[in-house]
Amino acid sequence: MKLSKYFVKKLRNEGVSEYVIRKLQEKLSTYQEIPTKVLKKIVEKVIEKYNSALIEPSENIGVVTAQSVGEPGTQMTLRTFHFVGVKELNVTLGLPRLIEIFDARNKPSTPTMIVPLKKPYSQSKDKAMKVAIKLEELLVEDILTDHETDENAMEVILYLDKDAMKSRDVKVKDLKALLQKIKNVKVLYSESDPSVIRISPLQQLNIKQLNKLKDRVLNLKIKGISGIRRTVVRRVDKEDGTFEWVIATEGSNLKDMLKVPEVDRNRVYTNDIFEVYNVLGIEAARIVIIREAMKVLEDQGLDVNIKHIMLIADAMTRTGKIKQIGRHGIVGEKPSPLAKAAFEITTKHLYDAAIRGAIDELKGVAENIIVGQPIKTGTGKVKMYFDIMKYIENLAS
C-alpha cells in the first residue's frame, strides 16, 4: 500500500514533518490494501497526534529534555555488551557510551560497523565469510609465530606462520615484495627455509632505530581495510520472514568500506559519529547521534521520548559542526558569564569575567534565576501594560 500524492500534500499542508510522512509510508507499505475511508482516518489521526505533540510557545523544552534524559541516566550501569559469534566483539554501552556521544569524542572507545551485503553474498554464509575475511585488515605481525631483533647482526628476524599465511592466501614472494618497499633495507630469506625472513638495514642504525624499524615492519598492512581488526558474520531475520547474512566488525573505516563492490553501500552503518560527519556530512552525523543515544537508553530498558534526544542532537549539530555539550562546546559559547559559571568551574568563569570587565545582559534563563528575576519563559514571557489615562477616560464616560 502506497500513500497517494493527495494525502502526502495534505500532510505537508498541515505542517507534518517529512520524517513523519516517510515513517508513515514505510508502515503502510507493509499492508496490501487499505480502503480510502480508513486511510483518510489514519491521516487525520496522524495530523491530530502530530499537532498535539508540538510544544507550547515559551515551553522550557531544554529543562524538560535535561530532566527526561538525566533522571533515567542515573539508573544506567557501567557495562559492555558483547556480540557473540565466531569471535567476540566488545561494544561499549551504558553511561560510558552516552558520555562519549554527548562529549563528542573524536573516536569511540569501541568503533564498530554493521556491513550488509549485496545478493548473492547476503544469502550464503560461506560467501559472506569470504567477504568478511577479505575485509579484515592483515598486518605482518598477524602471520608470524615469533619475531626478534638480532643486535649483533643488526637485523630484524621474522618467523612466518605457514597456516596463517595459507588461510589468508599470502605468499612468501608477495610478502618479500611488500617488505622491499621499505626504504634502505635488504630482505633476505632462504629458498630451503622460507619461513624465516631477515630484514637488514643498509645504513648503520642504533638499537632504538632498529626497534623502530621492527615496529614499522610488524604494523605493515598486507591486505584488507585499514582499521578493521575483526569481523563476525551474523544472521539477521527480517520482518517479512526472510533472512540475510551481515558482517559486524571491530574497528571502523566507512570511506574505504563504501568502495568494496560486495557491500550494500546504502545500508552500511558505523557508530563512529565523526567518521560519518567527514564522509556523509552533518545531517547523517545528526541521525547517528540520535540512533546511538536511543540505542544505549533502550538497551538499558529506559523509556525516553526520541524528541528529547533529537533536541540534543539538533543543539550539537546546528552550526554545521559537531559540538559537545560542555564548557568546550555549547555551554562555553554562551555570552553570559553567569550562565557559564552556573554550569561548572564557577570561580574560573567569574574571575575571567571580572578580569575582562564582562557585562551580563541577563537575557537567558540561568542568569535571571541567579539574580532572582522572573525568567522570560512560560508566564514570564508575557508582559502586560496598563494605560491609566484610558482607564480614567472610560470611567468618566
DRENLOSE-711589 format. One record per residue: residue in one letter; x, y, z of N, C-alpha, C, CB in turn. Coordinates in steps of 0.02 Angstrom, whole numbers, plus 50000, padded with zeros to 5 digits. Glycine has a CB too. Layout:
N
AXYZXYZXYZXYZ/...
//
This chain:
397
M500434994050000500005000050000500445006250000499525000150062/K500295010849955500695016949950500255023049964501015017549879/L500535027949998500175034150014500125038449951500515038050072/S499515040449933499415044249871499685051449878498675044449853/K499785054649821500035061549820499565066349856500145063949747/Y498905064849852498405069049885498515069249960497695066549869/F498615063249990498705062850063499385065650084498625055550086/V499895064550043500555067350058500525074950058501085064950006/K500175077850009500085085050005499695087750065499735087049940/K499185083950085498775085950143499195086150207498175081150151/L499615080950216500045080650275500545086450276500425073950277/R500825087950217501305093550212500975100250226501635093650143/N500375101050200500005107350211499845108450285499355107450170/E499765102950322499615103450394500255104250435499235097150417/G500825104450400501465105650434501805099550462501355110350490/V501555093550443501865087350467502555086550436501415081250451/S503045084750475503735084250451503825078550401504215083450509/E504345079250359504495074150308504675067550341505075076450263/Y504995067850399505195061750435504575057650454505595063550499/V504055060950480503435057550500503085054750438502965062450538/I503075058650383502755056250321503105050050295502755061850267/R503775050250296504165044450273504035038250316504915046150273/K504015039250382503885033650427503185030750416503965035950500/L502695035150403502005032850389501985028750325501535038850383/Q502355031050274502375027350210502705020450219502765031450158/E503235020250260503565013850274503085008950309504195014950317/K502695011650355502225007350393501665004950347501915011250452/L501405009350304500855007450260501085002550206500555013650227/S501735002750188501984998250136501954990850156502705000150119/T501874989550221501824982550245501124979650235502004982250320/Y500634984050217499944981750205499804981350130499444986550240/Q499394976550110499234975550039498774981050014498914968650028/E498204982050049497714987150027497314989650086497244984249972/I497204996150087496804999350140496265003550107497255003750188/P495635002850128495095006950099495235014450108494415005150131/T494995018350060495125025650062494855028850125494825028950000/K494265026750148493975029650209494415028350270493265026650221/V494685022250274495125020550330495775024450326495275012950331/L496035025050264496655028750253496575036150272496885028150180/K495985038850256495835045850273495835046750349495155047950243/K495535041950385495515042350458496225041850488495065036750487/I496645037550457497335036750480497725043250472497695031150441/V497645046450414497985052850401497745058250449497865055050327/E497095058550460496825063550507497085062350578496045063350507/K497135056050596497395054250663498125056150670497305046650677/V498505055150616499225057050616499295064650625499575054850550/I498875068450589498895075750594498705077950665498415079050543/E498195074750693497965076450761498515074950812497325072450778/K498815069050807499345067050854499955071550847499535059650843/Y500115073250784500705077450771500615084450801500835077950696/N500025087250790499885093950817499875094050894499225096550790/S499615088550923499595088150997500295087251026499145082351019/A500765084850984501455083751008501885089951003501775078150968/L501645095050968502025101250961502065104851029501715105850908/I502625108151041502715111551105502305118051107503455113051118/E502125120051167501785126451177502295132051172501415126651246/P502095137951149502555143651148502825145051218502195149951121/S503485146351222503835147951285503895142051332503475153651320/E503785136051306503895130051347504645129151361503605123751311/N504815127151422505515126151440505755119351417505615126851517/I505835118651351506005112051323506705109751344505955112251248/G507155114451353507835112551374507845109151441508285118651375/V507465111951488507425109251556507075102451555507045114051603/V506535101951516506155095651511506605090151481505525096551467/T506975091951429507445087151398507985085051447507765090151335/A508275089851483508805088351530508565083451584509075094751563/Q507955084751609507675080351660507495073451631507045083551691/S507205073451570506985067251539507565062551524506605068751476/V508145065351508508735061151493509155060151556509175064551438/G509235065351596509665065051656509405060451710509745071851684/E508745060651722508455056651776508525049051763507725058451786/P508305046551705508415039351692509155037651684508025037151629/G509555042651664510275041551656510615039451721510605047851630/T510325041351778510605039351843510505031851856510285043451900/Q510055028651818509925021551827510365017151782509195020151814/M510795020351743511195016551694511785013151728511445021251638/T511965007551699512525003651727513155004651687512334996151729/L513725003151719514375003551685514544996551660514935006451732/R514354995151598514474988451573514624988551499513874983951587/T514864982951471514954982351399514524976551375515704981151381/F514264977251315513824972151285514234968351234513194975451253/H514114961851227514504957751182514084955051124514824951951219/F514344955851062514074952051006514444945351008514154955750935/V514094939851014514434933351017514384930050949514124928851072/G514954928250921514964924850856515564920250855514984929850797/V515894919950797516494915950792517024918750838516744915650719/K517054925450840517494928950886517054933650927518074932750849/E517334936450978516944940751021517094948151006517084939251095/L516574952050996516644959150983516354963051042516304961150917/N516744967351071516514971351127516254978151103517074972451179/V515684980151129515394986651112515224990251176514764985951066/T515504996051186515374999851247514655002451247515865005751253/L514295001151302513615003651309513545006851378513084997851300/G512935008351397512825011251463513075018451466513165007151516/L513205020651527513405027551539514045029551502513495028651612/P514565025251500515165027351463515025029051390515685021751465/R514595025251357514435026651287514035033151280514035020851256/L513565034351326513175040451324513625046651333512615040351378/I514115046051378514595051451388515005052651325515065049851448/E515215047151291515585047751228515195051651176515755040851201/I514545050151171514125053351120514035060851135513435049951117/F513835062451196513685069451212514315073751223513245069851274/D514885070451237515525074051241515845074851172516005070451288/A515525071951121515775072351052516505070251047515685079451024/R516645064251073517335061651069517505060050996517415055151113/N518125061550977518335060550908518295053250887519045063050898/K518455048650933518435041550918518075037850974519145038650908/P517585033550959517285029551012517785024451038516645025850986/S517715022351100518185017651130518155010851095518045016751205/T517575009151069517505002851031517135004150965517114997451073/P517495006650914517165007950850516945001450817517625011850802/T516335001250791516074995250758515684997250696515634991150806/M515584992450652515184993550592514714987650582515634994450529/I514134988950553513674983750528513684984350452512934984450558/V513914978950419514014979250346513554974350311514754977650329/P512964976650285512534972350245512854971050176511824975550236/L512694965450146512994963550083512484963350027513334956750089/K512714963849966512274963149908512144955749896512594966549845/K511624954249858511504947349837512024945449785510774946449809/P512274939349782512084933449820512464932549886512174927249778/Y512914937349902513344936549961512934936650026513874942149963/S512384940250026511964940750086511554934450098511514946750081/Q511494930050047511074924150053511464917850070510694923149989/S512134918250069512554912350082513054914050136512914910050017/K513074909850187513554911050242514264910250219513414906150300/D514394905350175515074904150150515324910150110515084897850107/K514884912850067515084918750027515184924850072514564920249974/A514754925450122514824931050169515474930450209514224931350217/M515664924250226516284923050262516894925050221516344915650282/K516864923550156517414925350111517504932950107517294922450041/V516934936550104516964943950103517234946550170516254946950090/A517014943350225517244945450292517994944850299516894941350346/I518274939150274518994938150277519354943250233519174930950253/K519044944950177519334949950131519364956850164518934950250066/L518864958350205518824964950237519324965750295518124966250262/E519474960250329519904960650389520594963250371519964953750422/E520824968050409521504970750400522014965450420521604977350440/L522484963950376523004959050390523674962650394523014953450336/L523984962450452524644965450462525174959950461524674969450528/V525794962050453526344957150452526354953150517527014960750442/E526224956550574526254953050639525724947550645526174958050696/D525184948050604524654943050608524844936350577524034945750574/I525374936250536525564929850503526234927350529525604930850426/L526414929450590527054927250620526924922750680527474933450641/T527374918050690527374914150752527804917650804527624906950740/D528314921350780528764924950825529164930050785529234919950863/H529494934550821529944939450789530464941650841529544945650762/E531024944050816531544946450861532024951150825531934940450891/T532434954550863532964958850834533634955950853532894966350859/D534064954850804534734952450815535184958650821534974947650757/E535384960250882535764966450894536494965850873535724968350968/N536724959850864537424958950840537454959950765537684951850859/A537004956650729536984957350656536584963550635536694951150624/M536244966750684535804972550671535284970750617536224978650648/E534904965550632534374963250587533714962150624534594956750551/V533174962550587532514960750613532344953950583531954966150595/I532184949050626532054942150603531314940550613532504937050641/L530984938250560530274936450562530204928950552529874940250507/Y529814925650595529664918450589528934917750566529784914650657/L528834915450505528174915450474527754909550498528244915150398/D527104910750503526614905650520526304903150454526054908450570/K526494897050434526274894450369525514893550366526614887750355/D525224891250421524494890250422524114896850414524274886750487/A524354901950450524024908650445524094911450375524334913550496/M524674910450345524784912950277524344909250226525524912050257/K524264902750236523844898850191523104900850196523924891350205/S522874901850258522164903650269522004910550240521994903450343/R522494914950239522374921750212522664922650142522674927050259/D522894917150112523144917150043523714922350034522574918649994/V524224921750076524804926150071525414921850053524934929950139/K525754923749999526344920149976526984923750000526344919349899/V527514919750009528144922550034528414927849986528664916850043/K528374926549921528654931249872528264937949874528634928249800/D527594937549886527194943649892527384947549954526444942049893/L527514943850009527724947150071528404950450063527744942050129/K528854946950029529524949750016529474956149975529964944649981/A529054956049923528964961949881528694967949921528484960349822/L528244966349970527964971650012528494974550058527374968850054/L528904970150087529424972350134529964976450098529744966350170/Q530084974850036530594978449998530404985649981530744974649933/K529764987249991529544994149981529794998850035528784994549978/I530004995950093530304999950146530985002450122530364995850213/K531115008750129531745011650103532345009450145531695019350103/N532895008650110533555007350142533575000850182533745013050186/V533224995650158533284989050191533374983650137532644987550234/K533684978050158533764972350114533384966550145534524970550104/V532974963150106532564957550130532894950950108531834957950104/L533044946650157533394940450142532994934450167534094940450173/Y532934929150127532654922850151532924917150109531874923050148/S532954911350140533234905450107532684901650070533594900850158/E532824899450010532344895549971532194888950006532614894249900/S532694886250041532604879850076532184880650139533284876750093/D532224886650170531824887950231531504894850226532264887350296/P530974895450186530664902150176530254904550236530224901950115/S530214900550289529824902650347530184907750391529634896650389/V530814909150375531204914150412531424919650364531834910850447/I531244925750380531434931550339531854936250381530804935250311/R532414938350352532864943050386532834949750350533594940350389/I532754955050389532734961850361533344965550387532064965650381/S533774967150341534404970350360534434977550334535004966350332/P534534982450379534574989450356535214990750318534524994150416/L535184994850265535774996450225536195001850258535564998650155/Q535895005550305536265010750341536395008450412535885017450340/Q536905011550443537065009950512536525012650559537765012850532/L536225008250600535695010350646535905008850717535015006850630/N535625012750765535725011050835535145006550858535775017550880/I535165004250922534664999550947533965002550944534824997651020/K533895008950962533245012250962532945012450891533295019350990/Q533365014150843533145014450773532965007550746533685017650729/L533345002350769533194995550748532504993250774533734990650772/N532344995050836531694993450865531124997150829531674995150940/K531265003350808530765007150770530645003850703531005014450759/L531185001350671531114997750608530694991450617531804995850579/K530814987850673530434981750688529684983450695530694978450752/D529524988750733528814990750742528494992550675528764996650791/R528884995950633528614997950567528464991850525529115002650531/V528914986850527528814980650489528204976850514529444976150493/L528134976250580527574972450609526904975550593527654971950684/N526874982250588526244985750575526114987150502526244992250613/L526514984050459526424984950387525804981050364527054982550347/K525364984550326524744981250304524864977150241524194986550291/I524634970850243524704966450185524084966950140524804959050207/K523494966450171522854966950133522294968750181522694960150095/G521694969650153521104971350194521004978850200521184968350264/I520534980750242520364987850252520664990250318519594988950252/S521024995750315521354998450375520844999750430521725005050357/G521014997650490520574998850548520094993250563520195005150538/I519974988750515519504983150526519904977250554519134981150459/R519924976550620520344971550652520004964750657520554973850721/R519354964450663519004958050667518334958550631518884956050740/T518094952950607517434952750576517054946650601517484952650498/V516404947450608515964941850627515364941850580515734942550703/V515204935950553514614935250509514024933350551514744929950452/R513484937250545512884936050586512274935450541512784941750637/R511814931250563511164930550528510674935550557510894923150534/V510334939150513509834944050533509164942150503510034951250512/D508664941050545507984939250522507584945650508507614934850574/K507274945950450506874951750430506154950950450506924952950354/E505774956550446505074956450466504644952350419504804963550469/D504844951850355504444948150306504574940550309504584950750236/G504944938250358505074931150365505714928650333504504927350337/T506024932750291506654930850260507244932650306506734934350191/F507844930850285508424932550324509004934250278508624926750372/E509524937250306510134938650268510744938150314510094945750236/W511334937350284511954937250322512284944050317512424931650296/V512454946850374512804953250376513464952450414512364958850409/I513904957250406514564956950438514594962350492515134957850386/A514764960350553514894965050607515654965650615514554962850675/T515904971650623516634972550625516854975750691516874976850567/E517464974250710517794977850765518274982650731518164972950816/G518154989050740518524994150702518064997050649519154991150670/S518255002950625517815006450577518225010150525517355011350614/N517985009750462518285013550407517755014250353518945010050378/L517315019150362516735019950319516935021650247516275025450346/K517425026050240517625028350173517845022650129518195033550179/D518285018350155518535012750115518015007150109519175009950146/M517585006350159517075001150157516575002450101516705000750225/L516425008750087515945010450034516205008749965515775017850038/K516865007649960517165006049895517164998549879517875008649893/V516994994449929517004987149919516404985049876517004983349988/P516504981749819515934980249773515404975649802516204977249710/E515604971049849515114966249877514664969349930515474960249906/V514844975249953514494978450009513904982549984514974982950050/D513334982050020512744986250004512864993150036512074982950031/R513124997749997513355004150023512785008550049513725007849969/N512165007150029511605011150052511405009650124511005010150007/R511645003950151511435001850218512015001050267511054995450214/V512625002750246513195002050291513115006850350513865003450253/Y513285004450411513195008550471513805008050515512555006350510/T514025013750542514575013950591514355018050651515215016850559/N514625016250710514465020150770514955025850782514465015550831/D515415026950734515895032450738515585038750708516565030650701/I515355043250751514975049150730515395053850687514715052950791/F516025054950706516445059650668516635056750600517075061250707/E516685050250595516835047050530516235048050482516985039550538/V515635047350509515025048550468515005055850447514385046650508/Y515175060350493515185067550478515675069150421515365071650541/N516275066350424516785067750374516625064750306517455065050397/V516275059050305516125055650242515455057750213516135048050252/L514935058250255514245059250231513955066150249513805053950257/G514265069650296514015076350312513655076750379513555078650259/I513455082950397513195084450463512505081350475513155091850473/E512075080950423511405078150433511445070650450510975079150369/A511895067150415511985060050430512265059150500512455056750378/A512725063550521513015063150588512475064350641513575068350596/R512005068850627511455070250674511035063950684511015076050648/I510895060450630510495054250634510865049050676510355051450563/V511525048550667511915043550705511905045250780512645043250679/I511955051750796511925053850867511265051650898511995061650873/I510715052750862510045050750886510005043150894509495053250838/R510215039550843510165032150844510595029150899510355029350776/E511205031650906511655028850956511415030251027512365031750946/A511175036451039510925038151105510305034051123510775045751110/M509845033451075509235029651087509385022251098508745030351027/K509875019651061510065012551068510335011251139510605010651015/V510745015751164511015015051232510455014951283511515020751248/L509985019651277509435020151325508965014051321509035026651313/E508815011951260508365006251251508674999751276508175005451176/D509334998951265509674992951290509674992551366510404992851265/Q509624998351398509594998651471508874998151496509915005151496/G508394997751450507694997151469507405003851492507614992151524/L507695009451469507465016051490507025019051435508055020751506/D506445021451455505955024151407506025031751404505235022151426/V506395034151354506485041351343506205043051274507235043451350/N505785048251272505495050251208506045052651161504965055751218/I506015050351098506525051951049506575059551036506385048350983/K506035063251049506045070451037506575073951079505355073551052/H506685071351141507185074451184507885073351157507135071651255/I508005067351132508665065851102508765069851038508725058151088/M508225070651000508255074650938508445081950953507585074350900/L508175084551008508335091451028509075092151044507905093651089/I509345087251081510055087351098510485086851035510225081551147/A510285082350989510665081450926510635087850885510375075550886/D510055091150884509985097550847510455102850876509265100050849/A510485103250942510915108150975511655106750961510795108151052/M511835100350957512535098450945512755099750872512635091050962/T512275099650825512455099950754512195106150718512195093850718/R511875110750753511525116350720511995121050682511135120350771/T512635121350702513115125950669513445122750608513645128050719/G513285116450594513615113050538514215109050560513815117950486/K514395109550623514945105550651514685101950714515565110050668/I515015096550733514805092950793515135096150854514985085250788/K514715098450900514975101650961514735097851022514765109050965/Q515175097251071514985093751132514545098051176515605091651170/I514195094851222513795098551271514245099351332513115094851289/G514535105151339515015106251394515365112851385515525100651398/R515855114051428516185120651427516605121751365516625121451489/H516795116251330517175117051268516715117051207517685111451262/G516065116951218515595116651162515025121551171515325109751154/I514415118851178513805122951179513795127851237513185118651181/V513925125251298513905129551357514455134851355513975125351422/G515045132951330515605137551327515495143351279516225133951307/E515025142551232514885147851184514355152851208514665144851118/K514075151551266513565156151292513885162951307513215153251355/P513555168451290513845175051303513825177051377513495180251262/S513395173751416513305175651485513815172451531512605173751508/P514225176451568514705173651616514345169851673515125179351646/L513755172251694513395168951748513135162151727512805173351772/A512915161651665512675155151639513245150151635512355156051569/K513835152451614514425148051612514615145851682515025151551579/A514595150551729514775149051799514285144251831514815155551840/A513655144451809513145140051838513245132851816512445142451818/F513615131851760513705125051734514275121351769513835125351658/E514875124051766515445120951800516035125851804515665114351763/I516525124251845517105128551857516885135751871517595128351796/T516495136551923516175142951939516675148551948515745142252001/T517165147551992517635152952009518045155151948518105150852065/K518255150351907518655151951848518275156651801518865145551810/H517635154951787517235159051742517115166051772516555155651728/L517005166451837516885172951869517515177151870516625172051941/Y518095174051883518735177751881518875180351811519315173151905/D518775175951761518895178051691518445183851671518775172151643/A517805183451691517325188851675517525195351709516615186851696/A517775194851772517975200851810518595204051778518115199051883/I519075199851758519695202451727519535206051661520205196751715/R519075203151622518895206051557518395211751563518605200651512/G518115212551622517595217651631516965216051592517855224551610/A516785209551591516215207251551515555209751581516205199651547/I515075210951537514405213251557513905207651541514215219951520/D513505205851591512975200951581512315204551572512945195951641/E512015203651513511395207251497510775203651524511345208051421/L510875198051558510315194451590509745192851541510045198451649/K509945189951484509435188251434509205181051439509705189651365/G509625176751470509465169651473509105167651536510095165651467/V508975161151542508595158451599509035157951661508315151551581/A509625154751655510045153351714510255159651749510665149551693/E510465164651711510715170851742510155174751778511035175351689/N509545174451751508985177851784508785174351849508385178251737/I508835167651850508685163951911509195165651965508685156351897/I509835166251945510375167851993510255174552028511055167951956/V510035179551989509935186252018509225187152045510085191651966/G508805182052040508135182452069507625186152029508175185552135/Q507725186551963507235189951920506785184751886507595194251867/P506175186851865505745182151828506075180151763505045185451814/I506025173751745506325171451683505845172451625506525163951688/K506125173551565505715175251507505465168951471506105179751459/T505165164451509504845158551479504185157451515505315152251483/G503755153451484503105152151516502705158551526503195148551583/T502435159451586502045165551600502495171651603501665164851667/G503155170651616503615176351618503755179351551504255174151649/K503545176051497503645178551430503145184051413503595172851379/V502585184051448502035188751433502135195151474501335185651449/K502065200951441502105207351475501425210851469502675211851446/M501195213751524500555217151523500655224551539500055213951574/Y500365228751497500415235951507499725238751525500705239551444/F499715243351572499075246351594499085253751577498965245251671/D498605255851533498545262851513498075266451562498275263451438/I498365269951610497965273151663497515278651636498435276051716/M497745282351585497355287851557496725285251523497785292051507/K496795279851485496205276851452495715274251503496415271251404/Y495995271451556495575268751610495155274451642496005265251663/I495475280251653495125286051683494595288651635495625291751700/E494765288951571494285291351519493675286851517494615291551450/N493785280351521493225275651520492785276351582493485268551514/L493095277751638492715278751699492275285151694493185279251759/A492575290351665492225296751658491635296351610492705302251635/S491715292151558491175291551510490635286751535491445289051442/
//
